[in-house]
Amino acid sequence: MNVTAWVLVPVAVTLVAAVAAVLIVIVVVKGTASRDRATVLKAVAEVIRAVRGSRR
């Protein structure tokens, strides 16, 4: 692969993951009561961290 592909592939993957995370949050938050949103967002963040492998 050339240098352009080495740069564009990680950028594209990151962009797709970010868009997917935003869409997941929008769909999940839409169906919850306001008192449960913090718990739902915390759970979504935990799943994203687990998928990325940067669990703290």
Backbone hydrogen bonds, N-H to C=O, Kabsch-Sander energy under -0.5 kcal/mol:
donor,donor_aa,acceptor,acceptor_aa,energy
6,W,2,N,-1.7
7,V,3,V,-1.3
8,L,4,T,-2.9
9,V,5,A,-2.2
11,V,7,V,-1.2
12,A,8,L,-2.8
13,V,9,V,-2.5
14,T,10,P,-2.4
15,L,11,V,-2.3
16,V,12,A,-2.5
17,A,13,V,-2.3
18,A,14,T,-2.3
19,V,15,L,-2.4
20,A,16,V,-2.4
21,A,17,A,-2.3
22,V,18,A,-2.2
23,L,19,V,-2.4
24,I,20,A,-2.4
25,V,21,A,-2.2
26,I,22,V,-2.4
27,V,23,L,-2.4
28,V,24,I,-2.6
29,V,25,V,-2.8
30,K,26,I,-1.7
31,G,27,V,-0.8
31,G,28,V,-0.6
32,T,29,V,-1.3
36,D,33,A,-1.4
37,R,33,A,-0.6
37,R,34,S,-0.6
40,V,36,D,-2.1
41,L,37,R,-2.8
42,K,38,A,-2.1
43,A,39,T,-2.0
44,V,40,V,-2.5
45,A,41,L,-2.3
46,E,42,K,-2.0
47,V,43,A,-2.1
48,I,44,V,-2.4
49,R,45,A,-2.4
50,A,46,E,-2.1
51,V,47,V,-2.4
52,R,48,I,-2.3
53,G,49,R,-1.4
54,S,49,R,-1.8
